[in-house]
């Protein structure tokens, strides 16, 4: 194990993680063992566990697919190991025995989550240094995504578990295909290693669609924001640096900034209500919209509307409701042909930034 873990629950509102494995022989699983911890440590565990263990097929282009079997409301044997996560919460070892799960040879995904909604606890599935450096995660309200990035400490994004089954080296698992975005070009049906070798940006399960899959670069300094249209625009926030311009002053958490921000120009396609949101994105985002040009914005012109986490009553939300409560969403009245500047970024400097959906809809 390593001294950290991934939060993993069981409901559509929870963050859920999974780890892949293959078995060259198949067989019967009688025992499943795993490691994890609770937070906050001072009061947890303060109630019975309610684990859900799910085994998925590897039939969804490199992410967890169809459910093979699922065990719900499980209370495994739990023993403290004497180790800790994050330097302050205690680790536990879990054992679920007496099972009879038959799996044919092939590749699968194992997901383990704990439903502690009746208590004040959260649960973290321990991470491991032993594996292929691949996991799957599902943000609240979203779909499973593949994660195969390495940390500075090595490939430690695998999860800590073992089971009674002959395991292989994951060579039978699907090598996912996607679109590779290069400067001024898009290559379809490409693997991530091939795209990385070309210096491109890879999107799992996507094709080029005339190049629309590739994210818009945006304008980091609001000098000449590129135009965006109604529909979904992919935006790569990892390209943004913080402008440190103030927002609307009504964010309920954190500062009044939009970090790692990028600017876009939008000409209203109707007279009515403009809806702008980042629904469908796992990143903790913020939005602002201006009815001024970049010169005025740089001179201190304030936004006409902002949003941090849609659903915070203190912000007076007017946009659409997003499944992920950390998504941003707003709406304003607009006049057809009027130009607006949309500013999108993250909650803080430390927020992990990547490709998000910028959704725009004008309703007469």
Residue pairs with C-beta under 8 A, 6 or more apart in sequence:
1 35
1 83
1 91
1 126
1 127
1 128
1 129
1 160
2 126
2 127
2 128
2 129
2 153
2 156
3 83
3 84
3 85
3 86
3 87
4 85
4 86
4 124
4 126
4 127
5 36
5 37
5 85
5 124
5 125
5 126
5 127
5 160
6 15
6 17
6 124
6 125
6 127
6 135
6 137
6 159
7 14
7 15
7 17
7 122
7 123
7 124
7 125
8 14
8 15
8 16
8 17
8 36
8 111
8 112
8 113
8 114
8 123
8 124
8 125
9 15
9 16
9 113
9 114
9 115
9 116
9 123
10 16
10 50
10 51
10 52
10 72
10 113
10 114
10 115
11 115
11 117
12 140
12 141
12 323
13 140
13 141
14 113
14 140
15 137
15 138
15 139
15 140
16 111
16 113
16 137
16 138
17 111
17 113
17 125
17 135
17 136
17 137
17 138
17 159
18 54
18 56
18 64
18 109
18 110
18 111
18 135
18 136
18 137
18 138
18 144
18 159
19 109
19 110
19 111
19 131
19 134
19 135
19 136
19 158
19 159
19 161
20 58
20 107
20 108
20 109
20 110
20 132
20 134
20 135
20 136
20 170
20 173
21 107
21 108
21 109
21 110
21 167
21 168
21 170
22 58
22 106
22 107
22 108
22 167
22 168
22 169
22 170
22 171
22 172
22 173
23 103
23 105
23 106
23 108
23 165
23 166
23 167
23 168
24 105
24 166
24 168
24 172
25 105
25 166
26 102
26 103
26 104
26 105
26 106
27 102
27 103
27 164
27 165
27 166
28 100
28 101
28 102
28 103
28 164
28 165
29 99
29 100
29 101
29 102
29 103
29 163
29 164
29 165
30 97
30 98
30 99
30 100
30 164
31 95
31 96
31 97
31 99
31 163
31 164
32 53
32 95
32 96
32 99
32 110
32 161
32 162
32 163
33 93
33 94
33 95
33 96
33 161
33 162
33 163
34 93
34 94
34 112
34 125
34 126
34 159
34 160
34 161
34 162
35 81
35 91
35 92
35 93
35 94
35 125
35 126
35 160
35 161
36 91
36 92
36 94
36 112
36 114
36 123
36 124
36 125
36 126
36 160
37 84
37 85
37 89
37 90
37 91
37 92
37 123
37 124
37 126
38 44
38 45
38 89
38 90
38 92
38 116
38 121
38 122
38 123
38 124
39 89
39 121
39 122
39 123
39 124
40 89
40 120
40 121
41 88
41 89
41 90
43 120
43 121
44 116
44 119
44 120
44 121
44 122
45 78
45 92
45 119
45 121
46 119
46 120
46 121
47 116
47 118
47 119
47 121
48 75
49 74
49 75
49 76
49 78
49 94
49 114
49 116
50 72
50 73
50 74
50 75
50 114
50 115
50 116
51 71
51 73
51 74
51 75
51 76
51 94
51 96
51 112
51 113
51 114
51 115
52 70
52 71
52 72
52 73
52 74
52 111
52 112
52 113
52 114
52 115
53 70
53 71
53 74
53 96
53 110
53 111
53 112
54 67
54 69
54 70
54 71
54 110
54 111
54 112
55 67
55 68
55 69
55 70
55 101
55 103
55 108
55 109
55 110
55 111
56 64
56 65
56 66
56 67
56 68
56 108
56 109
56 110
56 111
57 65
57 66
57 67
57 68
57 106
57 108
57 109
58 64
58 65
58 106
58 107
58 108
58 109
58 173
58 174
59 65
59 66
59 174
60 66
60 144
61 174
61 176
61 177
61 204
61 205
62 146
62 173
62 174
62 175
62 176
62 204
62 205
63 109
63 136
63 143
63 144
63 145
63 146
63 176
63 204
64 109
64 111
64 136
64 144
65 109
68 103
68 108
69 101
71 96
71 99
73 115
74 96
76 94
76 95
76 96
77 94
77 95
77 96
77 97
78 92
78 93
78 94
79 92
79 93
79 95
80 90
80 91
80 92
80 93
81 90
81 91
81 92
81 93
82 91
83 90
83 91
84 90
84 91
85 91
85 124
85 126
89 124
91 126
103 165
105 172
106 172
107 170
107 172
107 173
107 174
109 136
110 159
110 161
110 163
111 136
112 125
112 159
112 161
113 123
113 125
114 123
116 122
116 123
125 159
125 160
126 159
126 160
127 156
127 157
127 158
127 159
127 160
128 156
128 158
128 159
128 160
128 161
129 154
129 155
129 156
129 158
130 158
131 155
131 158
131 159
132 155
132 158
132 169
132 170
133 148
133 150
133 155
133 157
133 158
134 146
134 147
134 148
134 157
134 158
134 170
135 146
135 147
135 148
135 157
135 158
135 159
136 144
136 145
136 146
136 147
137 144
137 145
137 147
138 144
138 145
139 145
139 282
139 324
140 323
140 324
140 325
141 322
141 323
141 324
142 280
142 282
142 323
142 324
145 204
145 282
146 176
146 204
147 157
148 157
148 192
149 157
150 157
151 157
175 191
176 191
176 192
176 204
176 205
177 189
177 190
177 191
177 204
177 205
178 190
178 191
178 192
178 195
178 202
178 203
178 204
178 205
178 206
179 186
179 187
179 188
179 190
179 202
179 203
179 206
179 207
179 208
179 213
179 214
180 186
180 187
180 188
180 190
180 194
180 195
180 198
180 200
180 201
180 202
181 200
181 201
181 202
181 203
181 213
181 214
181 215
182 198
182 199
182 200
185 211
186 208
186 211
186 213
186 214
187 195
187 198
187 200
187 208
188 207
188 208
189 207
190 200
190 202
192 202
192 204
195 201
195 202
196 202
201 214
201 215
201 236
201 355
203 213
203 355
206 213
207 213
208 214
212 234
213 234
214 234
215 233
215 234
215 235
215 236
215 355
216 226
216 228
216 233
216 234
216 235
216 236
216 264
217 226
217 236
217 239
217 262
218 225
218 226
218 235
218 236
218 239
218 240
218 262
218 263
218 264
218 344
219 225
219 226
219 262
219 263
219 264
219 294
220 239
220 240
220 241
220 243
220 261
220 262
220 263
221 243
221 263
222 243
222 263
222 294
222 297
222 298
222 341
222 343
223 294
224 294
225 263
225 264
225 265
225 294
225 341
226 264
226 265
227 264
227 265
227 266
227 267
228 264
228 265
228 266
228 342
228 358
228 360
229 266
229 269
229 360
230 269
230 360
230 361
230 362
231 359
231 360
231 361
232 357
232 358
232 359
233 264
233 357
233 358
233 360
234 355
234 356
234 357
234 358
235 262
235 264
235 344
235 355
235 356
235 357
235 358
236 354
236 355
237 260
237 262
237 283
237 285
237 344
237 345
237 346
237 353
237 354
237 355
237 356
238 260
238 353
238 354
238 355
239 262
240 260
240 261
240 262
240 345
240 353
241 260
242 257
242 258
242 259
242 260
242 261
242 345
242 349
243 258
243 261
244 257
245 257
245 258
245 261
245 297
245 298
245 343
246 256
246 257
246 302
247 256
247 257
247 258
247 286
247 288
247 303
247 306
248 256
248 288
248 302
248 303
248 305
248 306
249 256
250 306
250 314
250 315
250 316
251 286
251 306
251 308
251 315
252 308
252 309
252 312
252 314
252 315
253 308
253 309
253 347
254 308
254 347
254 348
255 348
258 286
258 287
258 288
258 306
258 343
258 344
258 345
258 346
259 286
259 345
259 346
259 347
259 348
259 349
259 351
260 345
260 346
260 349
260 351
260 353
261 343
261 344
261 345
261 346
262 343
262 344
262 345
263 294
263 341
263 342
263 343
264 341
264 342
264 343
264 344
264 358
265 339
265 340
265 341
265 342
266 274
266 339
266 340
266 341
266 342
266 360
267 337
267 338
267 339
267 340
268 274
268 334
268 335
268 336
268 337
268 338
268 339
268 340
268 362
269 336
269 362
270 334
270 336
270 362
270 363
270 364
271 334
271 335
271 336
271 364
272 333
272 334
272 362
272 363
272 364
273 331
273 332
273 333
273 334
273 362
273 363
274 289
274 331
274 332
274 333
274 334
274 340
274 360
274 361
274 362
274 363
275 319
275 320
275 329
275 330
275 331
275 359
275 360
275 361
275 362
275 363
276 287
276 289
276 319
276 329
276 330
276 331
276 342
276 358
276 359
276 360
277 287
277 310
277 319
277 320
277 322
277 327
277 328
277 329
277 330
277 359
278 285
278 287
278 322
278 327
278 328
278 329
278 344
278 356
278 357
278 358
278 359
279 320
279 322
279 323
279 324
279 327
279 329
279 357
279 359
280 322
280 323
280 324
280 327
280 357
280 359
281 324
281 327
281 356
281 357
282 324
283 326
283 346
283 351
283 352
283 353
283 354
283 356
284 309
284 326
284 346
284 347
284 348
284 351
285 326
285 327
285 328
285 344
285 345
285 346
285 347
285 356
286 306
286 307
286 308
286 328
286 344
286 345
286 346
286 347
287 306
287 307
287 328
287 329
287 330
287 342
287 343
287 344
288 303
288 305
288 306
288 342
288 343
289 303
289 304
289 305
289 306
289 330
289 332
289 340
289 341
289 342
289 343
290 296
290 297
290 301
290 302
290 303
290 304
290 340
290 341
290 343
291 304
291 338
291 340
292 301
292 341
293 339
293 341
294 341
297 341
303 343
304 332
305 318
305 330
305 331
305 332
306 315
306 330
307 315
307 317
307 319
307 328
307 329
307 330
308 315
308 328
308 347
309 315
309 325
309 326
309 327
309 328
310 317
310 319
310 320
310 321
310 322
310 325
310 327
310 328
310 329
311 317
311 321
311 325
317 329
317 330
318 330
318 331
318 332
319 328
319 329
319 330
319 331
320 329
320 331
321 329
322 328
322 329
326 347
328 344
332 340
334 340
334 362
342 358
342 360
344 356
344 358
346 353
